[in-house]
């Protein structure tokens, strides 16, 4: 990497994307590089009312950023790895995989309940085919409804019904109290009046109160890494979902810094790359690529490096929910590319290829 001038990093403009890019910026600045973040609007950002699998092509959140890299407008781009297609231009490389965050999903509810605490008929929101298939497989008595938006937007949609109902209760209690006494005394049921209660709410709950409700969600499933990176893990109630039953998406929790192959990529690798995270995500993405799943099939792939092996779990669901291929295998680190490919080929023979083909037909 050049020792003079500014390194230009492309990023999406969402709060989460900017926070993720800022961690890369900080790591580079710690090594005395000057860094500028360049915000780029992607195809996925432009089509706000469509779910990821309906955007018509893979790479909806990454392609535009990488085009800026290839054109020389920026030096590198920062992506959520799970958004990246498994194939991209020859001149482009994943220059660095920083240390991975938590890979698992979480269930967000207004009261912090678990997946098994949900009442039959509860409505759970997700923007992911994989998460929807896993939810239906685990609880066939709940409803899975699509939900779109940034992390904070989706959370607001879940919090809104309960908060608005609470606001109404407190407002009515205030009216009754004032009507009876003419004074602003506390209602025995509440320790604050409605204005004091509102002032004490976190900002995300205040925004949820003003949100128009289209679908009343009882819960939401999203990635724990995103929740923590955006700083909302201390402001909402959530329950981690077990990775054995809810296998995460390939690369979930990890970032990928792409660059043109050459001096810049080599320097990014030296400053940012985390070997353990790279091995784990390489196994995951190799399985996904070999299965030809992309983002159009409900597939979970999760690898954990333990000693000389990457303990790898895979779930491939039929798009109609008619079945699942769920297998685990210890992948030797020494031959992880070859072994991950062989694992995926075995999965394909056990029905995974049929399920992926069905998903492509549905698309």
N, C-alpha and C positions, 0 to 999 in steps of 0.2 A: 504494500500500500504506500502511496506517495507520502512523503514526510512534510509536504507543504500543501496549502490549500485546504478546502473544506470537503469532507466526505458527505455526500448527499444520499440520504436514506429515504426511499419511497415507503409510504405507509397509507393505509386507508384512514379515513377521517373520523371513524367512530371513537368514542371514549376508550373502549377496550383496546382497539388497534393502536391508538396513540400512546396509551400506557405501556403496551408491549414494546412498541418501538423505542419508547423512552428508556426502557431497561437496556436495550442494545446500545443506544446512544450513550448512556451513562458508563457502560463497560468500556466502550471505546475511548471516551473522554478520560477515564481513569488511566488509560495508556497514553494520554496527552495528544489524542487526535481531536481536531475540531470537527464537529458533526452538525449537519443541518437536516431536520426532518422535512420531507416534501410530501404534502398531503395530496393524494390522488383519488379521484372518484372512480370506482370500478363498476363493471356491468351489474354486479349483484347489488351495489348500493343504489343504482338508478331504478331498479325494478323492485320497489319496496313492498308491493302487495302480492308477491309470489313466494312460494316456498322454494328452498334451495334446489330440491330435486326437479322443480318445474321450470327452472331458468333456461333449460334447453341445451346446455352444454356444461362440461366440467370446467373448473377454473374460473367461475364467474367472479370470485373475489380476489383472484391472483393474476389473471392474464394481463390486465392493463398495467399493473405495477411492473411486471416482468418485461413488458414491451418498453417501458421507460428505461429499464436497465439495458436492454439490448440496443436501444437507440442511442445510448450514451447520455441521456438527459439526467440520469442519476447513476450513482456508483453501485448501489445495492438496494434490495427491497426486503422488508420484514413481513413475514406471513405467519398466520396460524397454520401449523403444518397440516392439520386435518382438512384444511380447505384446499390444499394443493393437489392438482392432478398428478397421477403417478408417472405421466410422460410429459416432458417439456423440451424445449429446443436444445440441440446439441451444444450450442455455445454457452448455455446457462448451466450453472451447477449450484447445488446446495452447499454454499461455502462454509456455513456454520450451523450447528444445532446447539444452541445454548442449553444449559441445564434445564431439564424438564420440570414442569410443575406437576401437581396431582393430575392423574389421568382419568380418574373416575367421574361419573355423573353424580348429581345430587337431586333430591326431590325437595322443591321449595313449596311450602304451604304457609298460610297465615299463622298457624299455631305450632308449627314444627313437628307435625305428625309423620309417621313412617308410611311406606307404601302399603303395608298391611293394615294400617289404621284407617285407610280411606273407606268410606261407606260405599256399598254397591251403587253403581250409577254415577259415581263421582266423575267429574270432567277434568282430565289431565291434558295440559298443553305441551306440545313439542313441535319443533320445526324439522325433525329428523325422522326419516323412514326407519332407521335402525332403532331409535328409542321407542317409536310407536310400536314396532314389532315386539320389542322386548317387554314393553308394558302389557300388551295384549297377551303375550305368552305367560307372563307372571300372574296377571289378574284379568281373566276373561269377563269379569263383571263390571269393569269400568269403561268409560268412554274416553277415547283419545281424539282430541281436536287439534287442528293446526293452529299455530301461533307464530307470529313473525315480529321482528324488531330487534333492536339491540338488547343486550342483557338487561339493562335497567328498564327498558320499555316493557319487556316480557314480564318482569317481576311486578311492575306497576299494575299490569293487567290482572295478575293473580291476587294482589293485595286489595285492589279497588273495591270489590263487593263488600267484604267484611268491614273495611274502614268506612265506607260510605254509610253502611247500616249503623255502625257505631256513632258516626257523626249525627245521623238522624235521631238516634235514641237520646244522645246528649242534648241536642237542640230542643227536642220536645220536652225533656226534663227541665231545661232552663226556662222555657216558656211557661210551663205549668207552675214552676216555683215562683216566678215573678208575678204571674197572674194571681196567685193565691196570697202573696205577702206584700207585693209591691217592692220588695227588696231583693238584692242579688245575693241571697244566702246559698250555701252549698246544699245540693240534694244529698240525702243520706246515702243514695246508691253510688254517688260519684264523689271523688275527693277534689275534683276541679270542675270549673264551668267549661263550656265548649271551647271558648277562646284560649283558655290556659292549656287545655288538653291539646289543641291544635298546635300551639306554639312549642310544645315539648316533643312533637313528632320529628323523626328523622326526615330529611329532605325528600327521600324517595317516597315516603308515606304521604307527605304533603302533596306531591305531584299525583300520586295515585288517587287522592280524594277528588281531584279535578278531572280525572279521566272518564270519558264516556265509555260505558260498558256495553260491548256488543255480545260477548260470550262470557258467561260466569264460570271461570276456571276455579276448581278446587285445589289444584296443584300444578306445578310446572317442573319439567325435567330439563336440566342444562348441565354444562361442564363445571365442575368445582373450580378448575383453574381460572375460568373467566370470572366467576363470582368473586374469587379472592383478588385477582388482578385489578378488578374495577373497584375494590374496596368496600363491597357490600356484604361481605361475610359476617360483619359485626352488626348489621342492621336488619337482617332478615333471618327467619327460621328455616333451617334446612337439615336434611338427613342424607348422609352419604349412601349411595346405592352400591351393593356389593359387586365387585368386578367379575365374580364367577357367574352370576346370573345376568348381569348387565355389562357385558364386555364392551369396553369403550371403542370409539372409532380409532382407526389407525392414525397414530401421530397426535392423538388428543393430549392436550396439556403441554405440547412442545411447540417451539417456534422454529422457523426455518429462515435463514438469511440467504437469499439468492444473489448471485453476481455472475458476471462474465468470467469464464475460466481464464486464469492468469494471475498476475501479481496481487490484485485486489483480493481475489478469492483466497489466495494463500495466506495473506495477512489477516483476513477476517477469521480464517480457520485457526490461526495461531492465537488470536486474542479471545475468541468467543466459544470455540467448539468444546463440547462436553462429551468425551468418548463414550461413556456409558449410555447417555441419551441417544447418541448417534447409532450405536449398535441396536438398541431396543427399537427405535423407530425405523431403522433400515429393515429389520426383520418384519415388522408390521406392514410396511409399505411394499415389501417384496411379496408377501402373501396376498395383499390386496391387488397388486398389479398382476400377479399370476392368475388370480381368479377373474381378472378383468371386471372388477366390481365398480370401481370409480365411486361416484356419489349417487348412483341411480339404484343401487341394490342395498338392502338392509344387512350390512355386514359389520361385525365388531371384530377387531384384532388387537390383542394386548400382549406385549412381551415385557417380562421383568428379568433383568440380568441377575442371576444368582450363581456365584462361582464361575464355573466354566460353561454354564448353559443359560440360554434365554428361555425361561418358562413361558410358553406361548399358548394363549387360549384364543379360539376362533368360534364365532357364531355366524352362521349364514341362514337367514330366514327366507322362506317363500314369501313373495310379496302379498299374497292373499292370507298369510298366516296359517297355511295348511301344514307346515312342518318346519323343522330346524335341523341343521347340521351343526353339532356342537362338539368340538374336539379339543384336546390339549396335547402338547408335545414339548419335550425339552430339546431345544435347538442348540447344538454345539457352537460356541462362540467362534471357534477356529474355522468352521465351515458354514457360518450363519447364512450367507447368501444362497449357497447351494442347498442347504438343509431347509431353509424357509421355502424355497421354490418347490422342493420335493414334498413338503408338508401340504402346500396349496394344491399340488397335483393330486395328492391322495384325497384331499377334501373334495376336489372336483369330481372324482370317481365315485365318491360316496353320496353325491346328490347336489353338491354346492354349485356345480356348473349348470345344472338344470334350473336351480332357483335363480341364479344370476340371469340366465337366458329369459326366464319368465319376467323378471324385473325389466329387462330391456324391451320385451314385447309390450309390457304395460306402458313404458315410457312413450 
